[in-house]
């Protein structure tokens, strides 16, 4: 592991090359794409993990890994495993001590409707994320809801109340539910 202590502005990082910290997350999806390339760039399998702390207003921490496996063809296969948090906390990290780093991606981050502006903030009952149209009206909302669990809402054009899901009749939507337009 290499400590990156020369990033400036209270930024820091750690880099692992051909070694990885032991991290396991629940894989819920795999994104794959094949692109034409010029053939193998490196002759041997290589991996890297980069951990960054970039203090900003909202998200300020990331831990990303990549593995390069040379192929005999001129194609490059890109495969991204998407994991979600199961409330497993990563103890060995460089985030601020007040921040709990959960392994995986919270459900709110896999929902990003085109043309809507994403805004988030913290509440006593957890994080809230809203997606606003260009007029500034919220169309969707995600609640971390520490008491009852994570869920989404579709908001009516009036901006008051919550619409019922057309299939379930519930005002709550969960991962896997079809999202109404």
N, C-alpha and C positions, 0 to 999 in steps of 0.2 A: 504494500500500500504506500502511496505517495501522498503526503499532506501538501495541499496547494494553499500556501499561506501568503502568496504574493498577488492576490487578486484585487486588493485595495477596497476602499469604501465598505469596510466591515463584512466583506464577502469572503467566503472560505469554501474549501472543497477537499475531497479525497478522491484519488484515482487508483483503481486496481487494474493491473494489466496481467492477463492470463491467470488470474486468481479472482475468486468471487466471494463476497461475504455470504454467509449462509442465510438465505431469505426464501421463504416459501409463501406463496399466495394461492388462493383459489382461482384457477383459470376459468373464465366464463366465456371467452371468445378468442378467436385467432383471426387476425387480419393478415392476408397474404397477397403479395403482388410479385409478378415476375417481370423484370425489365431486361431489355437487350443490353449487353455490356461488351466489354472487350476481352472477356475471358477472366481467368483467375488473376486477381491483383496480387495476392500473397500466395505462397506455396503451402502454408501450413495453417491449421486452425488457430485463430486468435480470438481473444475475448477482452472486453474492457467494461468496467463499471465506473460510472462517474456520479459522485454525490456532490451537490451544490447547495450552498446557503446564500441566497441573494436577497437581502432584506429589502422588501417593498411594502406596499400597502396591504396586499392580500396574500396570495400564494407566494411563499418565499423559500420553499425547499423542494428538491427533486433528487431522486435516486434512479438512474437509468442504466441499463446494461445492454450490451450488444455482443453477439458472437458471430464471427466470420468463418464460414466453412467453404473452402475452395471446391469448385465443381469443375468437371471436365468440359462443360459446355461454355458458350459465350453468354449465357443468361445468368442473371443475378436474382436469386429467390430471396425475397424479403418476407419475413414472418414475424409478426408481433403478437405476443401473448398478452391478452388483456385480463388482468386480475382485479378482483374487488376486495375491499376490506372485510374481514370477519372480526373486526375489533381486535386484531392482533397488533400489538404495539412493538415497533422496532426500538429496542433499548439502546443499542450502540449506534448513535447518529450524531451529526453536528448541528442539528436544529437548535433553536433557542430552548433553554431548559423548561420554559413554560409551555412549549408546544409538544403535544403527543403525536408522534409520527406513526400513523397506521399503515400497515402493509396493504398495497393494492390501491385501487382507485375508487373513491366514493361514488355511489350510483349517480349523483348529480352530474358528474363530469362526462358521462356517456350520452347525455341528452343535450343536443345543441341545435335547435331548429334554425334553418336558414333565415336570414333577414331580421332576426331578433337579437337584441342587445342583452347580454347576460350580466346581472348584478347580484352580488352576494353580501351578506352581513351576518354577524353573530347575534344570537338572542339567548336569553336564559335557558331556553329549551333546545339549544343547538343552532346549527347554521341554517339559514334560509337563502335560497337562490330564486330569483325571478328573472324571466325572460320577457323583455319589453319590446313592443313594436316601435316603429319610427316615431309614432305620436306620443311615446312615453307610457302607454297603457300596458300593464302586465297581462300576458296571455297564458303563461304557465308559471307554476311555482313548485319548488321542491323543498320539503321540510325534513331536516335531519330527525326532528322529533324524538328527543332522548327518552321520553316517557312511553310513546306508542310505536316507535319505529319509523324508518325512512319511507316517504311516499311523495307522490306528485299530485298536483291539482291542475285542472284546466279551468281558467278563469273566464267568465262571460265578458262580452264586449263592454258592459256597463262598469266592469271592474269590481263589482260588489258580489260577494258570495262566491260559490264554486259550482261549476256545472257537474251534473251527474254523468258518469261514464255510460255511453249508449249500450254497452254489452252487460255491465255488471249492475248498473243503477246506483253505484257507490260514488261518493264525491272523491274518494281516494283512488289513485292509480299506483300500481306497483310494477316492479321490474317484470317484463314479459307481457304486460297488458298492452293492447293496441292503443296507440296515442291518437285521440280524436283530433281532427284538423280544426 
